Amino acid sequence: MANEDKSPDRLLDHDYDGIREYDNPMPRWWLWIFYATIVFVPIYYLLPAPFGEGEGVVAQYKADVARHAATPPDAGPALSDEALLALAARPGVIAEGKAVFAQHCAVCHRADGGGVIGPNLTDDAWIHGGAPQAIHQTIVVGVLAKGMPGWGKLLKPAQVDAVSAYVISLKGTNPPAPKAPEGPPAP
């Protein structure tokens, strides 16, 4: 029994269903590591960079956001008006563009392109230009002032091309009850 007295484990007076438990303290080195982390966390929180070097995480984040905003979206290789018109003549591309348009664009432009919040895409008046490249560029970059996101960063380049071809194919379709024309007539 003398051996039990020297053991760091001691039997507690706690008894539950005939089961008695020991108090097994954690090793001291574990406790010292725990205390060291308590001291280290506030220091790390206040100086998250490599302890004083550089500008800090918040400044790095702001610089990354500014650099990202300054770079134009990558829409892939620029398509000519002829290439976009050729895409608009392919039924498979038009079907793909119609599916993407229905999923992302129909909320503002109606499923038939007649316009709700966004402008009518079936008439000859275009706010940002009605040439095929201008339509493609408007889809890629968006019109944030009007609430249209830049789809060039959200869709694949092939999807952007297909939507552009579909929008080009909508010209002159005359849907029922379209929104009034906005912008100058396209050439």
GISULZI-V486137 format. One record per pair of residues at least 12 apart in sequence whose C-alpha atoms are under 6 Angstrom apart, sorted by sequence separation. I is the first residue (numbers start at 0). J is the second residue. If there is no record, write none. Layout:
# GISULZI-V486137
i:I j:J
i:I j:J
This chain:
# GISULZI-V486137
i:9 j:21
i:138 j:150
i:139 j:151
i:9 j:22
i:8 j:22
i:8 j:23
i:135 j:163
i:121 j:169
i:122 j:170
i:121 j:170
i:122 j:171
i:121 j:171
i:80 j:131
i:121 j:172
i:80 j:132
i:124 j:180
i:126 j:182
i:129 j:185
i:124 j:181
i:125 j:182
i:124 j:182
i:125 j:183
i:119 j:178
i:124 j:183
i:124 j:184
i:113 j:174
i:123 j:184
i:124 j:185
i:123 j:185
i:113 j:177
i:114 j:178
i:96 j:161
i:113 j:178
i:96 j:162
i:92 j:161
i:96 j:165
i:93 j:165
i:74 j:151
i:87 j:164
i:86 j:164
i:87 j:168
i:74 j:156
